[in-house]
Amino acid sequence: MEGIRANRIRIDRGWSVRAGLAALAALVAAGCTRSAPALAVKRDVVATLRLAGNVVAPPTAVYTAYPPYQTTVKKVDASVNEQVHKGDRLIELVIPSADQAVQAARANLRQAEAALAEAKRNNAATVRAARQELNAARSEQRAADQSQSNSTNANPPAADTGNGTAATTSSGTPAAGGSGPPPAVDRQAAAQAVAQAQAQGAASLAPLEEQVADARRALADAQAGREQGIIRSGITGTVIVLNAQTGKAVGQNRDTPLASVVNLRKLQVQAPLTPEQVAYAKVGTPVKLSTASVPNRLFDGRIVQVTTVADKSGKVTSYMATIDFDNREHLVMPNQKAVASIELGAAHDVVAVPNGALQRDSSGKTVVQVLRNGHWVTTPVTVGLSDGAYTEIKRGIEAGEQVKVNKPLL
């Protein structure tokens, strides 16, 4: 008998486990939610679009000094986070000899000129391709204009028949037609692409032209026997990188910078946009920026440029917003993450419910479960703005009414 009872206990326990698992599975299938009451309240609802981006420094706001030759550091005149002006001494290097200094300066100039020439060729190719698109668009518009003119000459407008009917061609079709975007629209888009390519090309050439100018000055100094071991800042800004210590060797790797100076007031945020978000991120749109490095602080900003981003086939798949912001206190640094918030609208002192109270009925209408006379009543509502936590209710329920809110169990 005891064996039978033990087996029965094991069977009962097994059944309990299976029943518990089945109940849990039913909860999962039902969406793992439970209901809790809440009140419809009066409050402000501010809808925002949040864009995640990166803090970057434009080319004109960065100066990077590379070692002109292999040597040792004689003296370090700056420190990280120090404010410097254009022309200030950063580092002094030991000069091996005048001849070596001249040779190194000439090699550095050749390298800088080659980089500038390559960049000019690339930019010219980009602008040339954009101009070809513009010329094609212009040709298409001229052809369309000529076709329209020929059609008008061949089928002059019919006299008014007096019965209100529209004039038609001899074939009975309207005198003008066509489908697709007008040629003028294509031409305007192509012209904008040319202007964008020229502007971006000029911005990318500016730092390279400055490097060539610096290299030429360095060569002139070397040939004149001046101090060639002095590294000076090319811009006014903040020292953020300094790879130099007195007595240490430098120049073994020419790609390792000796120092980098950034104008922190000119930093920008680049934030990707989806095609659906572009309509809300026009040039000139004000934004509020936040960063994890500066908690509980919002920075005023403004969108200054929106550019297209294409895939390998050339198809535009997304967009990039460039945002200027107020960093006069130098609190934000390059390569940090940032979130840009765009206000889409605001509703003040309106009836609002938690987002979890909103449901869809079988016809797709938005409804809320409202407690009335001791019973939960499915009530259609008209919704307005949402801030991600609460949604404005324009019609359907009043402030103070109790609503059912779905909350996740797990």
Order of alpha helices (4+ residues) and beta strands (2+ residues): alpha-beta-beta-beta-beta-beta-beta-alpha-alpha-beta-beta-beta-beta-beta-beta-beta-beta-beta-beta-beta-beta-beta-beta-beta
